């Protein structure tokens, strides 16, 4: 989710770079998530077989983390991309208010 938000909302990312970043992330997911969860990135893909088989014991692990992860990614991206003033802007603000160096 973090990668998708970064390339979809950032005006500096080009279309081709966005596709490569998202594709690379989707391609790397089975390498890291495969041994843990079978690399299930789509909750609906996990829900269908669980309902058909009647085994719903571990279904929460496939439904809860994607939503929590998306929410955490949204907050992390807002934090990373926050427009913070640079040193020159901070110096200009200090000069305007008459505050000395701190």
ABEGO torsion letter per residue (X at the ends): XAAAAAAAABAABBAAAAAAAAAAAAAAAAAAAAAAAGGBABAAAAAAAAAAAGBAAAAAAAAAAAAAAAAAAAAAAAAAABBBBBAAAAAAAAAAAGBBBX
